[in-house]
Structure formats: C-alpha cells, structure tokens
Amino acid sequence: MYRLPKTATAPFCPSEVAGSVVVSPDAPFWKQLSRFVGPGLLVAVGYMDPGNWATDIEAGSRYGYQLLFVVVLSSLAAIVLQCLAARLGIATGKDLARLSSERYSPAVGRAQWVLAEISIVACDLAEVLGSALAFHLLFGVSLPVGVALTALDTFIVLGLQGRGFRRIEAIILGLVGTIAICFLVELLLIRPNWPDVAAGFVPSLHALSSREPLYLAIGILGATIMPHNLYLHSSIVQTRVIGAGDSGRRRAIRLTRVDTVVSLLIALTINAAILILAGAAFHSTGRNDVADISDAYQLLAPIAGTTAAAVIFAIGLFASGQSSTFTGTIAGQVIMDGFLRLKIPCWQRRLITRGLAIVPAFIGVMLLGDRAVGQLLVASQVVLSLQLPFAMYPLIRCTDDRLLMGSFVNTRFVSVCAWLLFAAISGANVWLVLQVCGVA
C-alpha cells in the first residue's frame, strides 16, 4: 500500500501524494467502492467543458435530436480509452507520460510533451472563454474584463494547497452536481418531446448522409475525448491501492472501472441534456441558426417563459469552466513530471497554463468581439482533435505489451477494439482538419 511522502508541497498534485486514500481490502465492497470514487469524476469534467457545450448546442439547434447517438458513441469510445489508461496506471505503477518518456527516444518524448502541453492550453482556452462568457452573462461585464477575471482562479488553486486530494474531488463533485441540477431544471422548464428524444439515440447513417451534419458529428467527437485526460487518469488512479500483488491490483482495476464508467455516464447524460435542450428550445421552435452559447442564453428566457432559465444556464456554464480548471492543473503537473522529471508548485503550474490561454482569448475577443467565443471554442476543439492520436498510440501500445502489463495485458478483443477506435478517430480528425482548412 502506498504511503504519503514526507515532502509533499502541493497535496492535490497526484505526483506528490500517491496513496492519499487508503482502502482496506477487508472492507465491504460498497465501502471499498466509495473510497475509489473520485478519479473518474476528475476525468469526467473534461467531457463536459464549454467546448462540448458549443458543439452540442449547435448540433441540437440545427438537427434537433438526430445527432444524440453521436454523443453516445463518442462517450462509449471515451470510456474504453479511459479504462485502458486507468488499468495502465494500476498495473505498472507508472503514468502514461513517464512510460512514454522511458520507452521512446528523448526527441520523441519531448515532442509528445509539447503536444500534450498544447492540448492542455487548448482545453484551458475553452475554460477561459466559457468562464468569461459566464461573467459577461451573469454580471454584465465586457468579455475582455471577463477574460481578465479568469486569472483569479489561480488564487483558488493557491488557497486549496495543503487541503488534500480528497478535498479537491469533493469540490469537483459539487461543481458537477451544479451542472447536472442546472440542466435538470432547464429540461423541466423546456419540456422536450421524449419519444422524439428516444429516437435520436438510435444510430442512423442517414443522419450523417450530408456534409454538414457529418462535420458537426466529428466536431462532437473532437470535443468529447480529451488527450491529456489519458495522461491524467493513468496517474491519479495510483492514489488508490488495495492490498498487494496481482490480486490487489486486479481488485483495484475492477473498482476503478466502476468509478470510470459511472462518472463518464454522468458526463454523457449532461452532454445529451445540452443537445436535448438545444433541440427542444431552438430546433423545435424554428430557430435552426443558434450556433453560439451567448445566443442560446439570450433566447432561453423568452422560449422558457422565465428569466430564470437563462440565469441557470449561465451558472451551469460557469461551473463547467471552473471544474475543468482543476483537472487541467493536475494534468499539467503529471505531464511535466512524467516527461521532464520536473515538479513545480501547482499554483505556478496553474498560472503558466492560464497565462498561455488568456493571451489568445484576449486577442480574439478584442479583434472579433462577442462572436469570438464561438469561433475560438471551435478552434480549441480542432487543436484537441489533432493531439488525440499522439496520446492514444502509446497508450494502446503500452497496454498491448505483455512484458510491461503482465497478466493485465489487453485481451485480443480489447486490443482490436482499441486499434479500430484509433483508426476511426484519427481518420475523422484528419477529415475535420481538412474541412476546417478548406482542403477537402
């Protein structure tokens, strides 16, 4: 069983607090499971950030519930990849970043590190834009002022230093719960046609038969699976270990799998709720042109018949942006430690990442005005799409390696499914980039 290191300086960075949650192998199953809950939630918040909001709102507005099945399939792919990352961390005792730096040449390792850092900055750009827009909608400040206010979350991270990893997980649970409650209330106010909603979950090639919905479907895919979450998950699962030897690791993998699947199903439910809300509020009322989060906010009140709908929407958006702040900070620490063997305090890591994200956000809103939010959110998802295969490839290779994984190596079925996902996601992302660049 892991022990707390004596020199932890920023106790919610997993690289410094491995083993912060002790789990007794003799405890009842439900108690073991309750102690394992947490890492899955930290990962899940990356699947419900403002980038997801932008693609889901546009999909619901333009095509109603037709693309709901894309949200489901993307989330199922995410579950497979995150379970692989978690199993890698538990079986080897090392995270994906460290294993990649050990297995590849220094030049390749540095390139992977740069790509991983770009993905974190791109994700944080979405958080900056979402939080800035929430400040703008709730308090009436301008978007540039809203962007500047997002820098204050560094003080939140600094204030949490020394509070422990479990405390961070509790805060994340509260923010995720806030988002879920907001959309439950929104759906109660809007009242979708549930039989039509159910039909949207059925996969349909006809729904993707033309260029526009296919483009948007790939955008949903790119917004759903976050590359840095694979590095993050392989590290933070090591804060839970139960027993010793293969039997203990096998039990830990089983409990972690439950945490991962349930957490990502919550994220799936929230993403589906965003699309359903947009389909019911906009597409069903003839507003097929709502492709911006601020437009959705302005139109919700008259459609729902109460200004509370718009306020609740903005609160959920703010919670979405803030929840992803913590995971981006921890992922950055994991990646920097794994690839470079470099540790810095979490608040410094937060300040660097947020600073790199604020610059393009501030320039964008100054040059493009209010419409910059939607355009930059889409751009951030394209960047994330570009990085994903570079995290997937070493993950699948590692979990396919019997010498590394031992008895926990991928089964033939899991390996085939993982490589098919790699081929499908890589191909879809290449197509997306070509469309955005106007090549195809």
C-alpha positions, 0 to 999 in steps of 0.5 A: 500500500502506498504511503504519503511522502514526507515532502509533499508541497502541493497535496492535490498534485497526484505526483506528490501524494500517491496513496492519499486514500487508503482502502482496506481490502477487508472492507465491504465492497460498497465501502471499498467502492466509495473510497475509489470514487473520485478519479473518474469524476476528475476525468469526467469534467473534461467531457463536459467543458464549454467546448462540448457545450458549443458543439452540442448546442449547435448540433441540437439547434440545427438537427434537433435530436438526430445527432444524440447517438453521436454523443453516445458513441463518442462517450462509449469510445471515451470510456474504453480509452479511459479504462485502458489508461486507468488499468495502465496506471494500476498495473505498472505503477507508472503514468502514461507520460513517464512510460512514454518518456522511458520507452521512446527516444528523448526527441520523441518524448519531448515532442509528445510533451509539447503536444500534450502541453498544447492540448492542455492550453487548448482545453484551458482556452475553452475554460477561459472563454466559457468562464468569461462568457459566464461573467459577461452573462451573469454580471454584465461585464465586457468579455475582455474584463471577463477574460481578465477575471479568469486569472483569479482562479489561480488564487483558488488553486493557491488557497486549496494547497495543503487541503488534500486530494480528497478535498479537491474531488469533493469540490469537483463533485459539487461543481458537477452536481451544479451542472447536472441540477442546472440542466435538470431544471432547464429540461423541466422548464423546456419540456422536450418531446421524449419519444422524439428524444428516444429516437435520436439515440438510435444510430442512423447513417442517414443522419450523417448522409450530408456534409454538414451534419457529418462535420458537426458529428466529428466536431462532437467527437473532437470535443468529447475525448480529451488527450491529456485526460489519458495522461491524467487518469493513468496517474491519479488512479495510483492514489488508490491501492488495495492490498498487494500483488496481482490480486490487489491490483486486479481488485483495484482495476475492477473498482476503478472501472466502476468509478470510470464508467459511472462518472463518464455516464454522468458526463454523457447524460449532461452532454445529451441534456445540452443537445436535448435542450438545444433541440427542444428550445431552438430546433423545435421552435424554428430557430435552426441558426443558434450556433453560439452559447451567448445566443442560446442564453439570450433566447432561453428566457423568452422560449422558457417563459422565465428569466430564470432559465437563462440565469441557470444556464449561465451558472451551469456554464460557469461551473463547467469552466471552473471544474475543468480548471482543476483537472487541467492543473493536475494534468499539467503537473503529471505531464511535466513530471512524467516527461521532464522529471520536473515538479513545480508548485501547482499554483505556478503550474496553474498560472503558466497554463492560464497565462498561455490561454488568456493571451489568445482569448484576449486577442480574439475577443478584442479583434472579433468581439462577442462572436469570438467565443464561438469561433475560438471554442471551435478552434480549441476543439480542432487543436484537441482533435489533432493531439488525440492520436499522439496520446492514444498510440502509446497508450494502446501500445503500452497496454498491448505489451505483455512484458510491461502489463503482465497478466493485465495485458489487453485481451485480443478483443480489447486490443482490436477494439482499441486499434479500430477506435484509433483508426476511426478517430484519427481518420475523422480528425484528419477529415475535420482538419481538412474541412476546417482548412478548406482542403477537402 
